[in-house]
Amino acid sequence: MTKGLLILFTVFAVIALLNFSSLKLMKLEAVKKAKFRKVFFYFYGLFLIFTGVVNCIEQSELNIIFIIEILIGVVFLVGNYLGKLEEKKLS
């Protein structure tokens, strides 16, 4: 029972932290938002590649799901590098 309550309060705390940080990010200038988004997508792509490789090593076999995860991470990195993930300004 106490373990379940600990998990419940931990989830509530994480959600509250995400809500607080997203509200703070909404108030940033457009330039800072773009810079933060660029860094975020680099980390996200690296995270996907890392978890895909770790899962492949852990399972000791090449599973299609893990290969797709690695490919999506590479797409995020390349797309971010080429500027394809940037917001287009409406004129």
PDB file of N, CA, C and O in Angstrom:
ATOM      1  N   MET A   1       0.817  -1.191   0.000  1.00  0.00           N
ATOM      2  CA  MET A   1       0.000   0.000   0.000  1.00  0.00           C
ATOM      3  C   MET A   1       0.865   1.261   0.000  1.00  0.00           C
ATOM      4  O   MET A   1       0.592   2.205  -0.741  1.00  0.00           O
ATOM      5  N   THR A   2       1.896   1.273   0.825  1.00  0.00           N
ATOM      6  CA  THR A   2       2.754   2.460   0.885  1.00  0.00           C
ATOM      7  C   THR A   2       3.575   2.614  -0.387  1.00  0.00           C
ATOM      8  O   THR A   2       3.884   3.728  -0.810  1.00  0.00           O
ATOM      9  N   LYS A   3       3.925   1.479  -0.992  1.00  0.00           N
ATOM     10  CA  LYS A   3       4.681   1.539  -2.243  1.00  0.00           C
ATOM     11  C   LYS A   3       3.824   2.167  -3.348  1.00  0.00           C
ATOM     12  O   LYS A   3       4.314   2.967  -4.145  1.00  0.00           O
ATOM     13  N   GLY A   4       2.555   1.801  -3.385  1.00  0.00           N
ATOM     14  CA  GLY A   4       1.633   2.361  -4.374  1.00  0.00           C
ATOM     15  C   GLY A   4       1.427   3.855  -4.173  1.00  0.00           C
ATOM     16  O   GLY A   4       1.381   4.614  -5.141  1.00  0.00           O
ATOM     17  N   LEU A   5       1.304   4.278  -2.924  1.00  0.00           N
ATOM     18  CA  LEU A   5       1.146   5.703  -2.644  1.00  0.00           C
ATOM     19  C   LEU A   5       2.401   6.488  -3.003  1.00  0.00           C
ATOM     20  O   LEU A   5       2.318   7.617  -3.487  1.00  0.00           O
ATOM     21  N   LEU A   6       3.562   5.886  -2.765  1.00  0.00           N
ATOM     22  CA  LEU A   6       4.810   6.534  -3.138  1.00  0.00           C
ATOM     23  C   LEU A   6       4.889   6.730  -4.650  1.00  0.00           C
ATOM     24  O   LEU A   6       5.302   7.789  -5.122  1.00  0.00           O
ATOM     25  N   ILE A   7       4.496   5.719  -5.399  1.00  0.00           N
ATOM     26  CA  ILE A   7       4.483   5.827  -6.859  1.00  0.00           C
ATOM     27  C   ILE A   7       3.489   6.895  -7.296  1.00  0.00           C
ATOM     28  O   ILE A   7       3.790   7.693  -8.184  1.00  0.00           O
ATOM     29  N   LEU A   8       2.306   6.920  -6.682  1.00  0.00           N
ATOM     30  CA  LEU A   8       1.279   7.900  -7.027  1.00  0.00           C
ATOM     31  C   LEU A   8       1.778   9.321  -6.789  1.00  0.00           C
ATOM     32  O   LEU A   8       1.631  10.176  -7.662  1.00  0.00           O
ATOM     33  N   PHE A   9       2.363   9.586  -5.629  1.00  0.00           N
ATOM     34  CA  PHE A   9       2.859  10.926  -5.334  1.00  0.00           C
ATOM     35  C   PHE A   9       4.055  11.300  -6.200  1.00  0.00           C
ATOM     36  O   PHE A   9       4.230  12.470  -6.539  1.00  0.00           O
ATOM     37  N   THR A  10       4.868  10.332  -6.557  1.00  0.00           N
ATOM     38  CA  THR A  10       5.986  10.603  -7.455  1.00  0.00           C
ATOM     39  C   THR A  10       5.482  11.016  -8.834  1.00  0.00           C
ATOM     40  O   THR A  10       6.005  11.951  -9.439  1.00  0.00           O
ATOM     41  N   VAL A  11       4.461  10.313  -9.327  1.00  0.00           N
ATOM     42  CA  VAL A  11       3.882  10.664 -10.628  1.00  0.00           C
ATOM     43  C   VAL A  11       3.267  12.058 -10.566  1.00  0.00           C
ATOM     44  O   VAL A  11       3.444  12.851 -11.492  1.00  0.00           O
ATOM     45  N   PHE A  12       2.549  12.368  -9.492  1.00  0.00           N
ATOM     46  CA  PHE A  12       1.975  13.704  -9.340  1.00  0.00           C
ATOM     47  C   PHE A  12       3.064  14.777  -9.316  1.00  0.00           C
ATOM     48  O   PHE A  12       2.898  15.837  -9.920  1.00  0.00           O
ATOM     49  N   ALA A  13       4.159  14.518  -8.636  1.00  0.00           N
ATOM     50  CA  ALA A  13       5.248  15.484  -8.555  1.00  0.00           C
ATOM     51  C   ALA A  13       5.892  15.707  -9.929  1.00  0.00           C
ATOM     52  O   ALA A  13       6.206  16.841 -10.293  1.00  0.00           O
ATOM     53  N   VAL A  14       6.085  14.638 -10.679  1.00  0.00           N
ATOM     54  CA  VAL A  14       6.680  14.767 -12.015  1.00  0.00           C
ATOM     55  C   VAL A  14       5.753  15.551 -12.932  1.00  0.00           C
ATOM     56  O   VAL A  14       6.213  16.403 -13.692  1.00  0.00           O
ATOM     57  N   ILE A  15       4.457  15.275 -12.870  1.00  0.00           N
ATOM     58  CA  ILE A  15       3.502  16.004 -13.703  1.00  0.00           C
ATOM     59  C   ILE A  15       3.457  17.477 -13.313  1.00  0.00           C
ATOM     60  O   ILE A  15       3.388  18.346 -14.182  1.00  0.00           O
ATOM     61  N   ALA A  16       3.495  17.762 -12.017  1.00  0.00           N
ATOM     62  CA  ALA A  16       3.509  19.157 -11.570  1.00  0.00           C
ATOM     63  C   ALA A  16       4.767  19.869 -12.044  1.00  0.00           C
ATOM     64  O   ALA A  16       4.702  21.030 -12.448  1.00  0.00           O
ATOM     65  N   LEU A  17       5.904  19.196 -12.001  1.00  0.00           N
ATOM     66  CA  LEU A  17       7.155  19.790 -12.473  1.00  0.00           C
ATOM     67  C   LEU A  17       7.105  20.058 -13.977  1.00  0.00           C
ATOM     68  O   LEU A  17       7.546  21.112 -14.435  1.00  0.00           O
ATOM     69  N   LEU A  18       6.573  19.113 -14.739  1.00  0.00           N
ATOM     70  CA  LEU A  18       6.443  19.312 -16.186  1.00  0.00           C
ATOM     71  C   LEU A  18       5.493  20.464 -16.501  1.00  0.00           C
ATOM     72  O   LEU A  18       5.764  21.258 -17.403  1.00  0.00           O
ATOM     73  N   ASN A  19       4.393  20.565 -15.776  1.00  0.00           N
ATOM     74  CA  ASN A  19       3.449  21.653 -15.980  1.00  0.00           C
ATOM     75  C   ASN A  19       4.094  22.993 -15.665  1.00  0.00           C
ATOM     76  O   ASN A  19       3.951  23.944 -16.433  1.00  0.00           O
ATOM     77  N   PHE A  20       4.797  23.080 -14.555  1.00  0.00           N
ATOM     78  CA  PHE A  20       5.458  24.319 -14.166  1.00  0.00           C
ATOM     79  C   PHE A  20       6.491  24.736 -15.210  1.00  0.00           C
ATOM     80  O   PHE A  20       6.554  25.903 -15.597  1.00  0.00           O
ATOM     81  N   SER A  21       7.298  23.780 -15.663  1.00  0.00           N
ATOM     82  CA  SER A  21       8.336  24.118 -16.637  1.00  0.00           C
ATOM     83  C   SER A  21       7.739  24.490 -17.987  1.00  0.00           C
ATOM     84  O   SER A  21       8.267  25.374 -18.663  1.00  0.00           O
ATOM     85  N   SER A  22       6.658  23.843 -18.397  1.00  0.00           N
ATOM     86  CA  SER A  22       6.053  24.201 -19.680  1.00  0.00           C
ATOM     87  C   SER A  22       5.411  25.577 -19.621  1.00  0.00           C
ATOM     88  O   SER A  22       5.431  26.303 -20.615  1.00  0.00           O
ATOM     89  N   LEU A  23       4.845  25.954 -18.484  1.00  0.00           N
ATOM     90  CA  LEU A  23       4.301  27.305 -18.339  1.00  0.00           C
ATOM     91  C   LEU A  23       5.410  28.347 -18.387  1.00  0.00           C
ATOM     92  O   LEU A  23       5.218  29.424 -18.952  1.00  0.00           O
ATOM     93  N   LYS A  24       6.561  28.047 -17.809  1.00  0.00           N
ATOM     94  CA  LYS A  24       7.696  28.977 -17.861  1.00  0.00           C
ATOM     95  C   LYS A  24       8.239  29.093 -19.288  1.00  0.00           C
ATOM     96  O   LYS A  24       8.643  30.172 -19.721  1.00  0.00           O
ATOM     97  N   LEU A  25       8.245  27.973 -20.012  1.00  0.00           N
ATOM     98  CA  LEU A  25       8.763  28.001 -21.382  1.00  0.00           C
ATOM     99  C   LEU A  25       7.857  28.791 -22.317  1.00  0.00           C
ATOM    100  O   LEU A  25       8.328  29.365 -23.299  1.00  0.00           O
ATOM    101  N   MET A  26       6.561  28.824 -22.019  1.00  0.00           N
ATOM    102  CA  MET A  26       5.635  29.569 -22.869  1.00  0.00           C
ATOM    103  C   MET A  26       5.895  31.070 -22.796  1.00  0.00           C
ATOM    104  O   MET A  26       5.556  31.801 -23.727  1.00  0.00           O
ATOM    105  N   LYS A  27       6.488  31.534 -21.707  1.00  0.00           N
ATOM    106  CA  LYS A  27       6.726  32.958 -21.520  1.00  0.00           C
ATOM    107  C   LYS A  27       8.062  33.423 -22.093  1.00  0.00           C
ATOM    108  O   LYS A  27       8.361  34.616 -22.054  1.00  0.00           O
ATOM    109  N   LEU A  28       8.866  32.511 -22.622  1.00  0.00           N
ATOM    110  CA  LEU A  28      10.171  32.882 -23.166  1.00  0.00           C
ATOM    111  C   LEU A  28      10.033  33.588 -24.509  1.00  0.00           C
ATOM    112  O   LEU A  28       9.001  33.497 -25.174  1.00  0.00           O
ATOM    113  N   GLU A  29      11.077  34.280 -24.886  1.00  0.00           N
ATOM    114  CA  GLU A  29      11.123  34.925 -26.198  1.00  0.00           C
ATOM    115  C   GLU A  29      11.235  33.861 -27.283  1.00  0.00           C
ATOM    116  O   GLU A  29      11.630  32.726 -27.017  1.00  0.00           O
ATOM    117  N   ALA A  30      10.887  34.237 -28.496  1.00  0.00           N
ATOM    118  CA  ALA A  30      10.891  33.291 -29.614  1.00  0.00           C
ATOM    119  C   ALA A  30      12.295  32.764 -29.910  1.00  0.00           C
ATOM    120  O   ALA A  30      12.455  31.595 -30.259  1.00  0.00           O
ATOM    121  N   VAL A  31      13.302  33.610 -29.773  1.00  0.00           N
ATOM    122  CA  VAL A  31      14.680  33.187 -30.052  1.00  0.00           C
ATOM    123  C   VAL A  31      15.123  32.135 -29.040  1.00  0.00           C
ATOM    124  O   VAL A  31      15.733  31.132 -29.409  1.00  0.00           O
ATOM    125  N   LYS A  32      14.815  32.366 -27.765  1.00  0.00           N
ATOM    126  CA  LYS A  32      15.198  31.410 -26.735  1.00  0.00           C
ATOM    127  C   LYS A  32      14.422  30.112 -26.874  1.00  0.00           C
ATOM    128  O   LYS A  32      14.955  29.033 -26.613  1.00  0.00           O
ATOM    129  N   LYS A  33      13.151  30.215 -27.288  1.00  0.00           N
ATOM    130  CA  LYS A  33      12.356  29.001 -27.512  1.00  0.00           C
ATOM    131  C   LYS A  33      12.967  28.159 -28.631  1.00  0.00           C
ATOM    132  O   LYS A  33      13.068  26.938 -28.514  1.00  0.00           O
ATOM    133  N   ALA A  34      13.369  28.815 -29.703  1.00  0.00           N
ATOM    134  CA  ALA A  34      13.956  28.091 -30.830  1.00  0.00           C
ATOM    135  C   ALA A  34      15.263  27.417 -30.425  1.00  0.00           C
ATOM    136  O   ALA A  34      15.534  26.284 -30.823  1.00  0.00           O
ATOM    137  N   LYS A  35      16.065  28.117 -29.635  1.00  0.00           N
ATOM    138  CA  LYS A  35      17.333  27.539 -29.177  1.00  0.00           C
ATOM    139  C   LYS A  35      17.083  26.348 -28.257  1.00  0.00           C
ATOM    140  O   LYS A  35      17.742  25.316 -28.382  1.00  0.00           O
ATOM    141  N   PHE A  36      16.133  26.487 -27.332  1.00  0.00           N
ATOM    142  CA  PHE A  36      15.787  25.399 -26.424  1.00  0.00           C
ATOM    143  C   PHE A  36      15.245  24.194 -27.201  1.00  0.00           C
ATOM    144  O   PHE A  36      15.591  23.052 -26.899  1.00  0.00           O
ATOM    145  N   ARG A  37      14.394  24.452 -28.201  1.00  0.00           N
ATOM    146  CA  ARG A  37      13.829  23.379 -29.006  1.00  0.00           C
ATOM    147  C   ARG A  37      14.925  22.639 -29.776  1.00  0.00           C
ATOM    148  O   ARG A  37      14.879  21.416 -29.904  1.00  0.00           O
ATOM    149  N   LYS A  38      15.902  23.376 -30.283  1.00  0.00           N
ATOM    150  CA  LYS A  38      17.001  22.763 -31.032  1.00  0.00           C
ATOM    151  C   LYS A  38      17.821  21.841 -30.123  1.00  0.00           C
ATOM    152  O   LYS A  38      18.142  20.716 -30.506  1.00  0.00           O
ATOM    153  N   VAL A  39      18.154  22.311 -28.934  1.00  0.00           N
ATOM    154  CA  VAL A  39      18.907  21.487 -27.981  1.00  0.00           C
ATOM    155  C   VAL A  39      18.090  20.274 -27.560  1.00  0.00           C
ATOM    156  O   VAL A  39      18.619  19.168 -27.452  1.00  0.00           O
ATOM    157  N   PHE A  40      16.786  20.486 -27.322  1.00  0.00           N
ATOM    158  CA  PHE A  40      15.915  19.384 -26.924  1.00  0.00           C
ATOM    159  C   PHE A  40      15.892  18.280 -27.974  1.00  0.00           C
ATOM    160  O   PHE A  40      15.990  17.104 -27.625  1.00  0.00           O
ATOM    161  N   PHE A  41      15.765  18.628 -29.243  1.00  0.00           N
ATOM    162  CA  PHE A  41      15.701  17.611 -30.288  1.00  0.00           C
ATOM    163  C   PHE A  41      17.032  16.886 -30.466  1.00  0.00           C
ATOM    164  O   PHE A  41      17.041  15.710 -30.827  1.00  0.00           O
ATOM    165  N   TYR A  42      18.156  17.562 -30.220  1.00  0.00           N
ATOM    166  CA  TYR A  42      19.437  16.861 -30.240  1.00  0.00           C
ATOM    167  C   TYR A  42      19.494  15.812 -29.135  1.00  0.00           C
ATOM    168  O   TYR A  42      19.872  14.665 -29.377  1.00  0.00           O
ATOM    169  N   PHE A  43      19.115  16.210 -27.916  1.00  0.00           N
ATOM    170  CA  PHE A  43      19.108  15.249 -26.810  1.00  0.00           C
ATOM    171  C   PHE A  43      18.104  14.132 -27.049  1.00  0.00           C
ATOM    172  O   PHE A  43      18.385  12.977 -26.730  1.00  0.00           O
ATOM    173  N   TYR A  44      16.946  14.449 -27.600  1.00  0.00           N
ATOM    174  CA  TYR A  44      15.912  13.439 -27.845  1.00  0.00           C
ATOM    175  C   TYR A  44      16.394  12.424 -28.880  1.00  0.00           C
ATOM    176  O   TYR A  44      16.186  11.221 -28.715  1.00  0.00           O
ATOM    177  N   GLY A  45      17.032  12.901 -29.940  1.00  0.00           N
ATOM    178  CA  GLY A  45      17.566  11.990 -30.948  1.00  0.00           C
ATOM    179  C   GLY A  45      18.647  11.093 -30.377  1.00  0.00           C
ATOM    180  O   GLY A  45      18.670   9.893 -30.649  1.00  0.00           O
ATOM    181  N   LEU A  46      19.541  11.669 -29.588  1.00  0.00           N
ATOM    182  CA  LEU A  46      20.594  10.867 -28.955  1.00  0.00           C
ATOM    183  C   LEU A  46      20.005   9.862 -27.966  1.00  0.00           C
ATOM    184  O   LEU A  46      20.486   8.734 -27.861  1.00  0.00           O
ATOM    185  N   PHE A  47      18.961  10.276 -27.240  1.00  0.00           N
ATOM    186  CA  PHE A  47      18.300   9.375 -26.297  1.00  0.00           C
ATOM    187  C   PHE A  47      17.667   8.192 -27.026  1.00  0.00           C
ATOM    188  O   PHE A  47      17.783   7.054 -26.572  1.00  0.00           O
ATOM    189  N   LEU A  48      16.999   8.447 -28.152  1.00  0.00           N
ATOM    190  CA  LEU A  48      16.391   7.354 -28.917  1.00  0.00           C
ATOM    191  C   LEU A  48      17.443   6.384 -29.447  1.00  0.00           C
ATOM    192  O   LEU A  48      17.262   5.168 -29.385  1.00  0.00           O
ATOM    193  N   ILE A  49      18.530   6.923 -29.963  1.00  0.00           N
ATOM    194  CA  ILE A  49      19.603   6.068 -30.471  1.00  0.00           C
ATOM    195  C   ILE A  49      20.195   5.243 -29.330  1.00  0.00           C
ATOM    196  O   ILE A  49      20.400   4.037 -29.470  1.00  0.00           O
ATOM    197  N   PHE A  50      20.468   5.894 -28.205  1.00  0.00           N
ATOM    198  CA  PHE A  50      21.059   5.201 -27.063  1.00  0.00           C
ATOM    199  C   PHE A  50      20.160   4.080 -26.547  1.00  0.00           C
ATOM    200  O   PHE A  50      20.632   2.965 -26.322  1.00  0.00           O
ATOM    201  N   THR A  51      18.874   4.362 -26.359  1.00  0.00           N
ATOM    202  CA  THR A  51      17.974   3.325 -25.851  1.00  0.00           C
ATOM    203  C   THR A  51      17.793   2.198 -26.859  1.00  0.00           C
ATOM    204  O   THR A  51      17.662   1.039 -26.467  1.00  0.00           O
ATOM    205  N   GLY A  52      17.782   2.516 -28.137  1.00  0.00           N
ATOM    206  CA  GLY A  52      17.675   1.469 -29.148  1.00  0.00           C
ATOM    207  C   GLY A  52      18.889   0.556 -29.150  1.00  0.00           C
ATOM    208  O   GLY A  52      18.754  -0.663 -29.253  1.00  0.00           O
ATOM    209  N   VAL A  53      20.069   1.138 -29.038  1.00  0.00           N
ATOM    210  CA  VAL A  53      21.297   0.332 -29.014  1.00  0.00           C
ATOM    211  C   VAL A  53      21.364  -0.500 -27.737  1.00  0.00           C
ATOM    212  O   VAL A  53      21.727  -1.675 -27.786  1.00  0.00           O
ATOM    213  N   VAL A  54      21.017   0.097 -26.592  1.00  0.00           N
ATOM    214  CA  VAL A  54      21.044  -0.646 -25.333  1.00  0.00           C
ATOM    215  C   VAL A  54      20.055  -1.806 -25.370  1.00  0.00           C
ATOM    216  O   VAL A  54      20.369  -2.903 -24.909  1.00  0.00           O
ATOM    217  N   ASN A  55      18.870  -1.572 -25.913  1.00  0.00           N
ATOM    218  CA  ASN A  55      17.883  -2.656 -26.009  1.00  0.00           C
ATOM    219  C   ASN A  55      18.347  -3.762 -26.948  1.00  0.00           C
ATOM    220  O   ASN A  55      18.110  -4.939 -26.676  1.00  0.00           O
ATOM    221  N   CYS A  56      19.001  -3.404 -28.045  1.00  0.00           N
ATOM    222  CA  CYS A  56      19.540  -4.429 -28.957  1.00  0.00           C
ATOM    223  C   CYS A  56      20.616  -5.255 -28.260  1.00  0.00           C
ATOM    224  O   CYS A  56      20.649  -6.477 -28.406  1.00  0.00           O
ATOM    225  N   ILE A  57      21.488  -4.607 -27.512  1.00  0.00           N
ATOM    226  CA  ILE A  57      22.548  -5.330 -26.804  1.00  0.00           C
ATOM    227  C   ILE A  57      21.962  -6.193 -25.697  1.00  0.00           C
ATOM    228  O   ILE A  57      22.397  -7.324 -25.484  1.00  0.00           O
ATOM    229  N   GLU A  58      20.974  -5.655 -24.995  1.00  0.00           N
ATOM    230  CA  GLU A  58      20.370  -6.391 -23.884  1.00  0.00           C
ATOM    231  C   GLU A  58      19.630  -7.638 -24.363  1.00  0.00           C
ATOM    232  O   GLU A  58      19.683  -8.680 -23.709  1.00  0.00           O
ATOM    233  N   GLN A  59      18.948  -7.538 -25.490  1.00  0.00           N
ATOM    234  CA  GLN A  59      18.190  -8.673 -26.016  1.00  0.00           C
ATOM    235  C   GLN A  59      19.076  -9.656 -26.785  1.00  0.00           C
ATOM    236  O   GLN A  59      18.661 -10.785 -27.046  1.00  0.00           O
ATOM    237  N   SER A  60      20.262  -9.246 -27.141  1.00  0.00           N
ATOM    238  CA  SER A  60      21.216 -10.055 -27.914  1.00  0.00           C
ATOM    239  C   SER A  60      20.670 -10.469 -29.273  1.00  0.00           C
ATOM    240  O   SER A  60      21.059 -11.500 -29.821  1.00  0.00           O
ATOM    241  N   GLU A  61      19.767  -9.657 -29.809  1.00  0.00           N
ATOM    242  CA  GLU A  61      19.243  -9.909 -31.158  1.00  0.00           C
ATOM    243  C   GLU A  61      18.767  -8.587 -31.748  1.00  0.00           C
ATOM    244  O   GLU A  61      18.489  -7.631 -31.024  1.00  0.00           O
ATOM    245  N   LEU A  62      18.678  -8.550 -33.070  1.00  0.00           N
ATOM    246  CA  LEU A  62      18.200  -7.345 -33.737  1.00  0.00           C
ATOM    247  C   LEU A  62      16.690  -7.439 -33.894  1.00  0.00           C
ATOM    248  O   LEU A  62      16.185  -8.215 -34.705  1.00  0.00           O
ATOM    249  N   ASN A  63      15.983  -6.650 -33.118  1.00  0.00           N
ATOM    250  CA  ASN A  63      14.532  -6.600 -33.190  1.00  0.00           C
ATOM    251  C   ASN A  63      14.152  -5.395 -34.046  1.00  0.00           C
ATOM    252  O   ASN A  63      14.798  -4.351 -33.963  1.00  0.00           O
ATOM    253  N   ILE A  64      13.123  -5.528 -34.857  1.00  0.00           N
ATOM    254  CA  ILE A  64      12.732  -4.466 -35.783  1.00  0.00           C
ATOM    255  C   ILE A  64      12.316  -3.195 -35.043  1.00  0.00           C
ATOM    256  O   ILE A  64      12.546  -2.089 -35.532  1.00  0.00           O
ATOM    257  N   ILE A  65      11.709  -3.347 -33.874  1.00  0.00           N
ATOM    258  CA  ILE A  65      11.289  -2.176 -33.099  1.00  0.00           C
ATOM    259  C   ILE A  65      12.493  -1.341 -32.671  1.00  0.00           C
ATOM    260  O   ILE A  65      12.451  -0.113 -32.729  1.00  0.00           O
ATOM    261  N   PHE A  66      13.557  -2.001 -32.243  1.00  0.00           N
ATOM    262  CA  PHE A  66      14.744  -1.282 -31.793  1.00  0.00           C
ATOM    263  C   PHE A  66      15.458  -0.625 -32.969  1.00  0.00           C
ATOM    264  O   PHE A  66      16.011   0.465 -32.827  1.00  0.00           O
ATOM    265  N   ILE A  67      15.451  -1.268 -34.109  1.00  0.00           N
ATOM    266  CA  ILE A  67      16.060  -0.679 -35.304  1.00  0.00           C
ATOM    267  C   ILE A  67      15.279   0.552 -35.736  1.00  0.00           C
ATOM    268  O   ILE A  67      15.873   1.557 -36.127  1.00  0.00           O
ATOM    269  N   ILE A  68      13.942   0.485 -35.668  1.00  0.00           N
ATOM    270  CA  ILE A  68      13.106   1.642 -36.003  1.00  0.00           C
ATOM    271  C   ILE A  68      13.377   2.785 -35.020  1.00  0.00           C
ATOM    272  O   ILE A  68      13.420   3.951 -35.411  1.00  0.00           O
ATOM    273  N   GLU A  69      13.559   2.441 -33.747  1.00  0.00           N
ATOM    274  CA  GLU A  69      13.853   3.454 -32.735  1.00  0.00           C
ATOM    275  C   GLU A  69      15.179   4.154 -33.039  1.00  0.00           C
ATOM    276  O   GLU A  69      15.279   5.375 -32.920  1.00  0.00           O
ATOM    277  N   ILE A  70      16.183   3.391 -33.427  1.00  0.00           N
ATOM    278  CA  ILE A  70      17.480   3.973 -33.781  1.00  0.00           C
ATOM    279  C   ILE A  70      17.345   4.853 -35.018  1.00  0.00           C
ATOM    280  O   ILE A  70      17.921   5.939 -35.071  1.00  0.00           O
ATOM    281  N   LEU A  71      16.593   4.394 -36.007  1.00  0.00           N
ATOM    282  CA  LEU A  71      16.405   5.178 -37.233  1.00  0.00           C
ATOM    283  C   LEU A  71      15.657   6.482 -36.959  1.00  0.00           C
ATOM    284  O   LEU A  71      15.994   7.517 -37.535  1.00  0.00           O
ATOM    285  N   ILE A  72      14.659   6.448 -36.098  1.00  0.00           N
ATOM    286  CA  ILE A  72      13.930   7.672 -35.751  1.00  0.00           C
ATOM    287  C   ILE A  72      14.864   8.647 -35.040  1.00  0.00           C
ATOM    288  O   ILE A  72      14.788   9.853 -35.275  1.00  0.00           O
ATOM    289  N   GLY A  73      15.741   8.144 -34.178  1.00  0.00           N
ATOM    290  CA  GLY A  73      16.727   9.001 -33.522  1.00  0.00           C
ATOM    291  C   GLY A  73      17.666   9.650 -34.525  1.00  0.00           C
ATOM    292  O   GLY A  73      17.993  10.830 -34.402  1.00  0.00           O
ATOM    293  N   VAL A  74      18.098   8.883 -35.516  1.00  0.00           N
ATOM    294  CA  VAL A  74      18.973   9.432 -36.562  1.00  0.00           C
ATOM    295  C   VAL A  74      18.222  10.486 -37.375  1.00  0.00           C
ATOM    296  O   VAL A  74      18.794  11.516 -37.730  1.00  0.00           O
ATOM    297  N   VAL A  75      16.945  10.235 -37.673  1.00  0.00           N
ATOM    298  CA  VAL A  75      16.143  11.205 -38.415  1.00  0.00           C
ATOM    299  C   VAL A  75      16.013  12.507 -37.622  1.00  0.00           C
ATOM    300  O   VAL A  75      16.105  13.593 -38.195  1.00  0.00           O
ATOM    301  N   PHE A  76      15.799  12.405 -36.305  1.00  0.00           N
ATOM    302  CA  PHE A  76      15.729  13.605 -35.481  1.00  0.00           C
ATOM    303  C   PHE A  76      17.046  14.370 -35.515  1.00  0.00           C
ATOM    304  O   PHE A  76      17.042  15.594 -35.645  1.00  0.00           O
ATOM    305  N   LEU A  77      18.164  13.676 -35.402  1.00  0.00           N
ATOM    306  CA  LEU A  77      19.453  14.359 -35.411  1.00  0.00           C
ATOM    307  C   LEU A  77      19.736  15.036 -36.752  1.00  0.00           C
ATOM    308  O   LEU A  77      20.147  16.196 -36.797  1.00  0.00           O
ATOM    309  N   VAL A  78      19.514  14.304 -37.835  1.00  0.00           N
ATOM    310  CA  VAL A  78      19.795  14.855 -39.159  1.00  0.00           C
ATOM    311  C   VAL A  78      18.825  15.986 -39.486  1.00  0.00           C
ATOM    312  O   VAL A  78      19.230  17.023 -40.013  1.00  0.00           O
ATOM    313  N   GLY A  79      17.548  15.787 -39.174  1.00  0.00           N
ATOM    314  CA  GLY A  79      16.559  16.831 -39.444  1.00  0.00           C
ATOM    315  C   GLY A  79      16.824  18.087 -38.642  1.00  0.00           C
ATOM    316  O   GLY A  79      16.634  19.196 -39.141  1.00  0.00           O
ATOM    317  N   ASN A  80      17.255  17.929 -37.422  1.00  0.00           N
ATOM    318  CA  ASN A  80      17.583  19.087 -36.596  1.00  0.00           C
ATOM    319  C   ASN A  80      18.826  19.791 -37.119  1.00  0.00           C
ATOM    320  O   ASN A  80      18.885  21.020 -37.136  1.00  0.00           O
ATOM    321  N   TYR A  81      19.814  19.024 -37.541  1.00  0.00           N
ATOM    322  CA  TYR A  81      21.043  19.604 -38.074  1.00  0.00           C
ATOM    323  C   TYR A  81      20.771  20.394 -39.360  1.00  0.00           C
ATOM    324  O   TYR A  81      21.345  21.460 -39.578  1.00  0.00           O
ATOM    325  N   LEU A  82      19.886  19.853 -40.208  1.00  0.00           N
ATOM    326  CA  LEU A  82      19.578  20.514 -41.470  1.00  0.00           C
ATOM    327  C   LEU A  82      18.541  21.633 -41.319  1.00  0.00           C
ATOM    328  O   LEU A  82      18.268  22.359 -42.276  1.00  0.00           O
ATOM    329  N   GLY A  83      17.968  21.772 -40.130  1.00  0.00           N
ATOM    330  CA  GLY A  83      17.007  22.839 -39.893  1.00  0.00           C
ATOM    331  C   GLY A  83      15.593  22.504 -40.323  1.00  0.00           C
ATOM    332  O   GLY A  83      14.767  23.405 -40.467  1.00  0.00           O
ATOM    333  N   LYS A  84      15.298  21.244 -40.528  1.00  0.00           N
ATOM    334  CA  LYS A  84      13.962  20.839 -40.964  1.00  0.00           C
ATOM    335  C   LYS A  84      12.952  20.817 -39.817  1.00  0.00           C
ATOM    336  O   LYS A  84      11.747  20.787 -40.064  1.00  0.00           O
ATOM    337  N   LEU A  85      13.419  20.830 -38.572  1.00  0.00           N
ATOM    338  CA  LEU A  85      12.521  20.783 -37.436  1.00  0.00           C
ATOM    339  C   LEU A  85      12.211  22.167 -36.869  1.00  0.00           C
ATOM    340  O   LEU A  85      11.518  22.284 -35.858  1.00  0.00           O
ATOM    341  N   GLU A  86      12.715  23.205 -37.510  1.00  0.00           N
ATOM    342  CA  GLU A  86      12.462  24.558 -37.032  1.00  0.00           C
ATOM    343  C   GLU A  86      11.070  25.012 -37.448  1.00  0.00           C
ATOM    344  O   GLU A  86      10.544  24.591 -38.479  1.00  0.00           O
ATOM    345  N   GLU A  87      10.484  25.880 -36.625  1.00  0.00           N
ATOM    346  CA  GLU A  87       9.161  26.425 -36.930  1.00  0.00           C
ATOM    347  C   GLU A  87       9.282  27.428 -38.059  1.00  0.00           C
ATOM    348  O   GLU A  87      10.187  28.262 -38.078  1.00  0.00           O
ATOM    349  N   LYS A  88       8.364  27.332 -38.987  1.00  0.00           N
ATOM    350  CA  LYS A  88       8.333  28.297 -40.093  1.00  0.00           C
ATOM    351  C   LYS A  88       7.503  29.494 -39.668  1.00  0.00           C
ATOM    352  O   LYS A  88       6.419  29.331 -39.107  1.00  0.00           O
ATOM    353  N   LYS A  89       7.999  30.691 -39.929  1.00  0.00           N
ATOM    354  CA  LYS A  89       7.277  31.898 -39.571  1.00  0.00           C
ATOM    355  C   LYS A  89       6.261  32.224 -40.661  1.00  0.00           C
ATOM    356  O   LYS A  89       6.576  32.212 -41.851  1.00  0.00           O
ATOM    357  N   LEU A  90       5.058  32.510 -40.236  1.00  0.00           N
ATOM    358  CA  LEU A  90       4.016  32.901 -41.173  1.00  0.00           C
ATOM    359  C   LEU A  90       4.101  34.398 -41.400  1.00  0.00           C
ATOM    360  O   LEU A  90       4.098  35.181 -40.450  1.00  0.00           O
ATOM    361  N   SER A  91       4.176  34.794 -42.662  1.00  0.00           N
ATOM    362  CA  SER A  91       4.280  36.235 -42.967  1.00  0.00           C
ATOM    363  C   SER A  91       2.989  36.750 -43.514  1.00  0.00           C
ATOM    364  O   SER A  91       2.881  37.935 -43.829  1.00  0.00           O
TER     365      SER A  91
END
